[in-house]
């Protein structure tokens, strides 16, 4: 029994560096957002991972519609 590909893609975890590249911001900025809980994360021991769904939420929240 394999994992559902759609579920796997939506719940993919990215490192701070990978997520910052996707968002085109510096890792320092992303870590600051994590510190003030602007970005939801998953902590695995000392490792910090950002769910792809959280990255998508940040992008959607930051969009400004055209006039």
C-alpha positions as CSV (number, residue, x, y, z in Angstrom):
1,X,0.0,0.0,0.0
2,X,1.7,3.2,-1.2
3,X,1.3,6.8,0.0
4,X,-1.2,9.0,-1.8
5,X,0.9,11.2,-4.0
6,X,-1.4,14.2,-3.6
7,X,-1.2,14.0,0.2
8,X,2.6,13.5,0.0
9,X,3.1,16.5,-2.2
10,X,1.0,18.8,0.0
11,X,2.7,17.7,3.2
12,X,6.2,17.9,1.9
13,X,8.7,19.5,4.3
14,X,11.3,22.0,3.3
15,X,14.4,23.2,5.1
16,X,14.7,26.9,5.9
17,X,17.1,27.3,3.0
18,X,14.9,25.6,0.6
19,X,11.8,27.5,1.7
20,X,13.6,30.8,1.6
21,X,14.6,30.1,-2.0
22,X,11.0,29.3,-3.0
23,X,9.9,32.5,-1.3
24,X,12.8,34.5,-2.7
25,X,13.7,35.9,0.7
26,X,16.8,35.5,2.8
27,X,17.1,32.6,5.3
28,X,17.6,35.2,8.0
29,X,14.2,36.8,7.2
30,X,12.5,33.5,7.3
31,X,14.1,32.5,10.6
32,X,12.9,35.9,12.0
33,X,9.4,35.2,10.8
34,X,9.6,31.7,12.5
35,X,10.8,33.3,15.7
36,X,7.7,35.6,15.9
37,X,5.4,32.7,14.7
38,X,4.5,34.4,11.4
39,X,5.4,31.0,9.8
40,X,4.2,27.6,11.0
41,X,7.0,25.0,11.3
42,X,7.5,21.4,12.2
43,X,10.3,20.7,14.7
44,X,12.1,17.4,14.5
45,X,14.5,17.5,17.3
46,X,16.7,20.5,16.5
47,X,15.7,20.4,12.8
48,X,13.2,23.0,11.7
49,X,11.1,22.2,8.6
50,X,8.5,24.3,6.8
51,X,5.5,22.5,5.3
52,X,4.9,23.2,1.6
53,X,1.3,24.1,2.6
54,X,2.6,26.9,4.8
55,X,4.8,28.3,2.0
56,X,1.7,28.3,-0.2
57,X,-0.3,30.1,2.5
58,X,2.4,32.8,2.8
59,X,2.3,33.3,-1.0
60,X,-1.5,33.5,-1.2
61,X,-1.7,35.9,1.8
62,X,0.9,38.2,0.2
63,X,-0.8,38.4,-3.2
64,X,-2.3,41.8,-4.1
65,X,-5.1,41.5,-6.7
66,X,-4.8,43.5,-10.0
67,X,-7.2,46.5,-10.4
